[in-house]
């Protein structure tokens, strides 16, 4: 724990929290948890309490990809549902405090499976229990009555998939460091294959094993789902496909190391999809389309990380090869449509 961090002025944070009536015990210290693949995430402590603070990167932001205010609203609404989330503490939208909006939530104890070696430490039974828990919670999220929890205005489910295609195409134009014929090909193919009917639910937008905190003594129990800044109302099958696409080995280049979710010990893409269909009762219609859209999205996310790395806006190591994954994801997206 230290008192000096890029993108985090602890004296300014401490003053803001005190003015906001948040009880503090001594000076704040911080540890960087995530430094630029999405939002900057810090473990904040004083002499008696622990929190998690999230704020956007210092540069290279894309409008929808770092929305901590949205994240705060969603986790607040999900407090009394079957979806476990951290307890929100405060949202600050005054950018004069830290240079960007930020959220503070209570620290959730547990374990996070981030790397392949984390998965290697588990037994086959533990892995199966973990996958069952992950799929169960994703299904529970998609079954939340979003009107009843006050999220009816979170997004517009009608036309969601079409807007996603256009959104990620615009994101590409914003962060691209190269021209790509495959981006154009995949965009054109997706626009022609949009399903005429889709379901509507809360979607997480970034669901995978390392965006959850598992109970300390039981990997089959989720203590909290985290990283909600991409969440909205939309088509639940986009969540399922994205979860599956993250299993692609090229995602290790995005993570900067062999990831837990790409471990060969975890279920295959087809197995994950089948487990979700069985648990949720949903039919995975137009599955190839959803997979192609998910590959398109991950390619753009990887290019955004590459853009921030080249701009010197990432904090920490492991960002230098993210750009190499982009052609692989685009090719996989096109391949899924053939």
N, C-alpha and C positions, 0 to 999 in steps of 0.2 A: 504494500500500500504506500502511495506517495502523494505529494501535494502539488505536483506539476504535471499537467497533461495538456496536450494540444486539443483545442476545442472545448476545454472545460476549465473555467476559472473558478476554483473552489471558494475563494473569498466572496465572489459575487453570488455564487449559489448559496452559500451559508447565509448571507444577508437576506437574500430573497426568501429562503425558507423561514427564517426567523420573522420577517415581516408578514409572512403568510400564516403564522401561528403553528408551524410544525415544530414540535419540541425537539431540541438538540441537546446533546450532552458532549461538550468539548468540540474541538476542531474536526472538520471533515477531512477524510482521506479517501483516495480513490484508486481503483485498479481497472485498467482497460480490459474488457472482455472481448469485444469485437471492434475492429478498427477500420472498417470501410467497405466490407462486402455488401452491407446494407446500411443500417444506421450505426452510428457510434454508440457503443453500449459500455457503461461503467458500473462497477460494483462500488457503491458509496457506503462508508461507515463513519460513525462517530464513536464515542466511548461505550455506547450501549445499544445502538440500533444499526440495522443494515437495510439498504435499499438498492434498487437498480434504476439507473438513469439512462434514458435513450434520447439522442438528438440526431439530426441529419448530418451527413458528411460536411466538411468545411467547404467543399466546392464540387461541381459536377452533379448537383442534385437534379433528379427528374421529378416533376410535380407530384405524381401519384405514388412514387416508389419510396418516399421517406416521410409519410404523413403521420407524425406521432400524435397529432390531435385526434385523428380518426382512430388510431390504435387505442387511445385512452377512452374514447367514447364506447368502443366495442367491448373492451374488457370490463368497463363499468357495467354495461348492460348484461353481460354474461355471468355476473357474480352468483346468481342463484339458479343456474341451469346445470345440466349434466356435463358441461364443458368446463374443466378446471382451468382457472386463470389466476394470475397474481392480483392481489388487492391494490387498486389504484390509490395513490396518495395525493398527487397534484399534477395539474397540467399548466405549463407556462407558455403562453403564446407571445409574450413580450420578447422580441428578439434582441432587445438591448441588454438583457441579463447575460446570456451566453452566446449571443450572435446567431441564434436559431431557436425555434420552439423546442421544448423538451418535456419529457414526462418523468415522473418519479413514482415507482411502485414498490410495494413491500418485497423484500427478498424472500424467495421460496427455496427452502432447503431441499436438496435432492441430488440426483446425478444426471449429467448430460452425456449422452453417447455421441462424441464428435468424430472420433477417428476409428480407423479400421482396427487398431489394437484394442480399443474399448470393446468392440464387438467380439474380438477373439477371446476376451476374458469370460464370455458368457457361455453357458451350456446350451445345447440344442433346445431343451425345454424352456430355458429362460428366453431365448430368441423367439420361440413360438408364442410365449405368453406376451412378450413385448409387442409383437406384430398384432396379436389379437387386441391388445389394449389400444394401440394406435388406430387401428381400423374402427374399433368401437367408438372412440371419441370423435373421429372424423364423421362417422355416421350420426352421432349425437348432435354434432354441430349442424349438420345439414337438416336435422329434424327440429331444430329450435324454431319456435314460432316467432319470427322476427318482428312481427307487428306487436305481439304481446310483450316483448322485452324492450319496446321503444326504439327499434331500429328500422321502422318502416320507411324512413326517409334516408336511410344510409346509401341507397343506390337505386338504380332503375333496372330491374331484372329483364324487362322487355328490351330486346335488342342488345343484350349484354355481350353475347359472343361476337357480334359484328363490331361493336365498339372496341372489344379487346383486340381484334385484329388491327384495327386502325390505330388504337392507342400504342401498341407495341411497334408498329411501323413508324409512328411519329417519334417514339423513344429512340428507335434506331437512328433516325435522321439527326437527333439531338446529340447522340453520344458516339456516333460511328467514327472509327479511326481509319476506315478503308471503305472502298466500294465493293459490293457483292452482288453478283448476278443471282445467286441462290436466294438472297433476301427477296428480290423481286419475284422470282419464280414461286417461292413459298407463299408470299403474300397473295399473288394472283390466284394460286390454287385454293387457298383458304377462303378467299372471298367468293369463289364459285361454289363452295361445298358447305356453306353455312346451313345447319339444320333448320327446318321450318318451325319446329317446336322444341322448346327446351324447358326444363324444370327451373324453379327458383328457390334459393335458399341463401343463408349466410355462407359465403365462401371465405376461407382463410387466405388463400392466395399464395401460400409459401409453406405448405404442410409437408414435413418430413421429420425424421427421428430427432435430429439435432435442433429442431425448433420446438422441442418439448423438454420438460424437466420430469424425470422419472423419480418415483419414490426411492428413498435411500436404500431400503431393504427389499424392494420388490419392483423389478423392471417392468412387470406387467401392469403396474398402476401408474397412471400419469398424474403428477402433482400439479402441473401447469402446462398449458400450451402458450407459447410466446411468439413474438414477432408478428404482430397483427397489422402492420402499417399498410399492407396490400389488400386487406379484407374489405369486402363490400357485399352487396346483394347481387347474386348472379347464378350461373349454372353450376350445380354441384359437381358435374362431371369434369369441369375444368380443374377443380381441386384434385380429383382422383387421378386424372391424366398427368398433372404436374408432379404429384407425388411419385408416380411411376417413372416419369422421365428423369427425375433426379437419381434414379438407379443407374443411369448411363455412366460407364467408366470415365468419360471425359469430364464429368462433374468434379473429379479429383483436381483437375486443373483450375477450376473455379475456386475450390476450397483451399488450394495451395498445399494439400497433403492428402494421403489416402483417407477418405471419409468413412464414417460409420455407415452412411446410407448407401454407399457404393460397394460395401463389403460383399463378396461372393457368398457369404454365409447367410445372408438375408434372402427372403423369397424373391423369385423372379418377378419381372413386370407383369407377366400373365397371371401369376399366382396372386399378386397383390390385387390386381383388378378383380379376379374371381372372388377373393375374400371379401372385398368391399361389396360386390354385387350380392353375395350371399347374406352378408350382415345387414345391408341396407334395404334389400328387396328391390333395388333399382336395376333396370335393364340398361346395359351399356351400349345404347344405340349410337351409331355414327362414331364408334370408338376410334377408328383411324384418323378421323378429322380432329378429334380432341387431342390425340397424341401429337399430331402435326402442329396444332396450335401451341401445345405445351413446349415442344422443341423450339418453336419460333420464339416464345417468351424467354426461355432459358438462354437462347443465343443472344438475345438483346440484353438480358441481365449481365451475361458474361462480358459483352462488349462495353457495358456501362462501367463495370469494374476495371476493365482494361483502360478505358478513358480516364478514370480517376487516378489510376496508377501512373499513367503517362503524365498526368497533370500534377503529380506529386501530392494528391489529396488523400491518399490512403495512409493509415497509421498502422505500423507493424509489418510483418513479413508475410509472404505467401501470395502476393498479388501479381507477380511478374509473368506468369504463364496463363492467366485467365483468357487472354485473347486467342491462344492456340485452340481453345475448345470451340470457338464460335463456328468455324467451318464444319466441325464434326456434328454439332447440334443441327445446323441447317441441313446438312446432308441426311441426317437421321429423320428430320421432319419431312423432307421430300420423299425419302424411302418409305415412310409409313403410309404414304398415300398411293403407292404403286401396288 
